[in-house]
Amino acid sequence: MWRATLRNKKSVEEREKKLKKSVEKKNKKEPFEFTKTDILAMIIAAFQILLPILFVGIGLFALVTFLFTRFFLR
């Protein structure tokens, strides 16, 4: 229990610096690059998010237009 309640001696800034150094070291060994497959996956994910929103918007617009022409333009 003593270890669980003992405060961490390192500050957040020190941990952040250490983490940045390790990330830079990993990127120097193997730089991060986007492949065509990654870009295609991002495009597909964007469509999966945006298409249902677009369909709901189109459906609402069609419903409002139908109701407006049906009841108010008689």
N, C-alpha and C positions, 0 to 999 in steps of 0.2 A: 504494500500500500504506500510505502514511503516514496517509491519511484514514481508512482502515479500522481502523487500530490506534489512532488518536487517541481518547482518552477523551472522552466527552460532558461538556461543562462544566456543563450544566444538571442540577440535581438532579431527582429523581423528583417531588418536591413542586411544583417550578416548572412542570414539564410537565403535571402533573395540574391545577393551577390554570388554565393556559392552555387546556387541553382543556375544563374545566368552563365557562369563559367562552365558548368557541366554541359549545358545546352550548346554553347558555342563550340566546345570541344567535340561533341557528337556531330555537329553540323560540319566541322572541318574534316572529320573522318569520312562522313557520308553526307554530302549536301542534299538537301531536300529539293526534289524536282517533281513537277506535275507531269504525269504522262497523259496520253490521249484517253486512256481508260478512266483516269481520275476526273478529267474534265467532263467526259461523257456522263459519268456517275453524278457529278454535281448538277449537270443540266437536267438529268432525269429526276433528281431529287427536287429541283426547283419546280419542275412541272407537276410533280406529285403534290406539292404544297399549294401552288397557285391555281391549278386547274379547277379543283373543287370550289374555291372562292369565286373564280370567274363564272362557273356554272350557276352558282347560287345568285350572283349578281345579275346574270342574264335572265334567270328564271324570275327573279323579283321584278326586273324591268318589264318583262313580257306580261307578268300578271298585272302590274299597275297600268300598263298600256291597255290591256284587254278590259280591265274594269273601268278605266276612264272612258274609253270609246263606247263601251256597252251602256253605261249608266248616265254619263254626263253629256254626251254628244247626241242625245236623242231628240 
